[in-house]
Amino acid sequence: MAAAAEAASKRSKGKKPLKDIKKYVVIGVSALVMLGAIYLAATDNAGGKKKSRDTYRSRASAQVNDRYFVGDVTSYAAGNFTAAASPFFNGWSYADVSYGLDGVGIRAEGMIGFSGALQRCADEGEGLEGGAVPPSYDLREQKPGCEAGPVYDQGNCSSSYAIAAATALASRFCFSDPDAYAKTQLSPQQIVSCDKK
């Protein structure tokens, strides 16, 4: 019996160091993972130091009403219009606008050429149904009772189709008979319901 007890004690002594080694390995790996996480949190993806907020402004975080952006838009317009900051977009970033456009970029060049998008007009009167577009046109003079209705804020709702359909139909009614439909407003809410976020 003494020999069995002695053999059992030798076996148990042999297992203790193995358990200790496993414990130390687990602690060491955990420490390395934590140090790696701290290092990655302190640096950017390239492994360099993080830049301060003042020196690092990506296009997505740039403000829409930034004077440099508004100036660039005006210069790209080539005299066709003058851009100005709108109070509606105060505090909006490019990321906010991209979210509202479902991630579609804000460049008109990419929108020209496919069906249903922006189309280039033909030269003076070529193929235009009503003739050449006049250099100036004031709806208030041509149809005095048919002034533009309110500007809608669709918020966080993709209801532009409902707003466009309701206002276009109301305008068509007014153009056809300004006396009968001068103050007609159709409700886009009848066409769609959406969140109030």
C-alpha positions as CSV (number, residue, x, y, z in Angstrom):
1,M,0.0,0.0,0.0
2,A,2.9,2.3,0.7
3,A,4.2,1.8,-2.8
4,A,0.9,2.8,-4.3
5,A,0.7,6.0,-2.2
6,E,4.3,6.9,-3.2
7,A,3.5,6.3,-6.9
8,A,0.3,8.4,-6.6
9,S,2.2,11.3,-4.9
10,K,4.8,11.2,-7.7
11,R,2.1,11.4,-10.4
12,S,0.4,14.3,-8.7
13,K,3.7,16.1,-8.3
14,G,4.3,15.6,-12.1
15,K,0.9,17.1,-13.0
16,K,1.2,20.3,-10.9
17,P,3.9,21.9,-13.0
18,L,1.9,21.1,-16.2
19,K,-1.2,22.9,-14.7
20,D,1.0,25.8,-13.7
21,I,2.5,26.0,-17.2
22,K,-1.0,26.1,-18.7
23,K,-2.1,28.8,-16.3
24,Y,1.0,30.9,-17.1
25,V,0.4,30.5,-20.9
26,V,-3.2,31.6,-20.6
27,I,-2.2,34.7,-18.5
28,G,0.6,35.5,-20.9
29,V,-1.6,35.3,-24.0
30,S,-4.3,37.4,-22.3
31,A,-1.7,40.0,-21.4
32,L,-0.4,40.1,-25.0
33,V,-4.0,40.5,-26.4
34,M,-4.7,43.3,-24.0
35,L,-1.4,45.1,-24.8
36,G,-2.2,44.7,-28.6
37,A,-5.7,46.2,-28.1
38,I,-4.3,49.1,-26.2
39,Y,-1.7,49.7,-28.9
40,L,-4.4,49.6,-31.7
41,A,-6.6,51.9,-29.8
42,A,-3.8,54.5,-29.4
43,T,-2.8,54.3,-33.1
44,D,-4.7,54.4,-36.4
45,N,-4.9,51.6,-38.9
46,A,-1.5,52.5,-40.5
47,G,0.2,52.1,-37.1
48,G,1.0,55.8,-36.9
49,K,0.0,58.2,-34.2
50,K,-3.6,59.4,-34.2
51,K,-4.0,62.9,-35.6
52,S,-5.9,65.5,-33.6
53,R,-9.4,66.5,-34.6
54,D,-8.2,69.9,-35.8
55,T,-5.6,68.5,-38.2
56,Y,-7.7,65.5,-39.5
57,R,-11.0,66.2,-41.2
58,S,-12.1,63.7,-43.7
59,R,-14.5,64.6,-46.4
60,A,-17.3,62.7,-44.6
61,S,-16.9,64.9,-41.5
62,A,-16.7,68.2,-43.4
63,Q,-19.6,70.5,-43.0
64,V,-21.9,71.1,-46.0
65,N,-22.2,74.9,-45.2
66,D,-18.4,75.3,-45.1
67,R,-17.5,78.5,-47.0
68,Y,-14.8,76.7,-49.0
69,F,-17.3,74.1,-50.2
70,V,-19.8,76.8,-51.1
71,G,-17.1,78.7,-52.9
72,D,-16.1,75.7,-54.9
73,V,-19.7,75.0,-55.9
74,T,-20.1,78.6,-57.2
75,S,-16.8,78.4,-59.2
76,Y,-17.9,75.1,-60.8
77,A,-21.2,76.6,-61.8
78,A,-19.4,78.7,-64.4
79,G,-21.7,81.7,-63.9
80,N,-25.0,79.8,-64.2
81,F,-25.8,80.3,-60.5
82,T,-24.3,81.5,-57.2
83,A,-24.3,79.1,-54.3
84,A,-24.9,80.2,-50.8
85,A,-25.1,78.5,-47.4
86,S,-28.5,77.4,-46.3
87,P,-29.6,77.5,-42.6
88,F,-31.4,74.2,-43.2
89,F,-28.0,72.5,-43.6
90,N,-26.3,74.0,-40.5
91,G,-24.5,71.2,-38.7
92,W,-24.9,68.7,-41.6
93,S,-21.8,66.8,-42.8
94,Y,-21.2,65.1,-46.1
95,A,-21.8,61.8,-44.3
96,D,-25.3,63.1,-43.3
97,V,-26.0,64.0,-47.0
98,S,-24.7,60.7,-48.3
99,Y,-27.0,58.9,-45.8
100,G,-29.9,60.8,-47.1
101,L,-28.9,60.0,-50.7
102,D,-28.5,56.4,-49.8
103,G,-24.7,56.7,-50.3
104,V,-24.9,58.1,-53.8
105,G,-22.2,60.8,-54.5
106,I,-23.1,64.4,-55.0
107,R,-21.5,64.7,-58.5
108,A,-23.7,65.6,-61.4
109,E,-21.2,64.3,-63.9
110,G,-22.0,60.7,-62.9
111,M,-25.7,61.3,-63.3
112,I,-25.6,62.4,-66.9
113,G,-26.2,59.9,-69.7
114,F,-28.4,57.2,-68.2
115,S,-32.2,57.2,-68.8
116,G,-34.3,59.2,-66.4
117,A,-31.3,61.2,-65.2
118,L,-29.9,64.6,-66.1
119,Q,-29.9,65.1,-69.9
120,R,-27.9,67.6,-71.9
121,C,-30.2,70.0,-73.8
122,A,-29.9,70.2,-77.6
123,D,-28.6,73.4,-79.1
124,E,-31.0,76.3,-79.7
125,G,-34.3,74.9,-80.7
126,E,-33.1,71.6,-82.1
127,G,-35.6,68.9,-81.2
128,L,-37.3,70.9,-78.5
129,E,-41.0,70.4,-78.4
130,G,-41.9,73.9,-77.4
131,G,-39.0,75.7,-79.1
132,A,-36.0,77.2,-77.5
133,V,-36.0,77.8,-73.8
134,P,-36.3,81.6,-73.2
135,P,-33.3,83.3,-71.5
136,S,-35.6,84.4,-68.6
137,Y,-39.0,83.2,-67.4
138,D,-41.0,84.4,-64.4
139,L,-43.9,82.2,-63.5
140,R,-45.3,85.0,-61.3
141,E,-45.8,87.1,-64.4
142,Q,-47.1,84.4,-66.7
143,K,-49.5,82.7,-64.2
144,P,-50.0,85.2,-61.4
145,G,-52.2,82.9,-59.2
146,C,-49.9,79.9,-59.5
147,E,-47.1,80.7,-57.2
148,A,-44.8,78.0,-55.7
149,G,-46.2,76.3,-52.7
150,P,-44.4,75.6,-49.4
151,V,-41.0,73.9,-49.3
152,Y,-41.3,70.5,-47.5
153,D,-38.9,69.0,-45.1
154,Q,-39.1,65.2,-45.5
155,G,-36.8,64.6,-42.5
156,N,-35.7,61.0,-42.3
157,C,-38.2,59.7,-44.8
158,S,-37.7,58.8,-48.4
159,S,-41.0,60.5,-49.5
160,S,-39.6,62.8,-52.2
161,Y,-41.7,60.9,-54.8
162,A,-44.9,61.7,-52.9
163,I,-43.9,65.4,-52.4
164,A,-43.0,65.7,-56.1
165,A,-46.1,64.0,-57.3
166,A,-48.5,66.0,-55.1
167,T,-46.9,69.4,-55.8
168,A,-46.5,68.7,-59.6
169,L,-50.2,67.7,-59.9
170,A,-51.3,70.8,-57.9
171,S,-49.2,73.0,-60.3
172,R,-50.7,71.3,-63.4
173,F,-54.2,72.0,-62.1
174,C,-53.3,75.6,-61.5
175,F,-51.6,76.0,-65.0
176,S,-54.7,74.6,-66.7
177,D,-57.2,76.9,-64.9
178,P,-55.6,79.5,-62.7
179,D,-58.9,81.0,-61.6
180,A,-60.3,77.7,-60.3
181,Y,-57.1,76.2,-58.9
182,A,-55.0,79.2,-57.8
183,K,-54.5,78.1,-54.2
184,T,-54.7,74.3,-54.6
185,Q,-52.4,72.3,-52.4
186,L,-52.5,68.5,-52.5
187,S,-51.2,66.5,-49.5
188,P,-48.2,64.3,-49.9
189,Q,-49.2,62.6,-46.6
190,Q,-52.1,61.0,-48.4
191,I,-49.6,59.2,-50.7
192,V,-47.2,58.0,-48.0
193,S,-46.8,57.7,-44.3
194,C,-43.3,57.7,-42.8
195,D,-41.4,58.1,-39.5
196,K,-41.1,61.4,-37.7
197,K,-37.4,60.8,-36.7
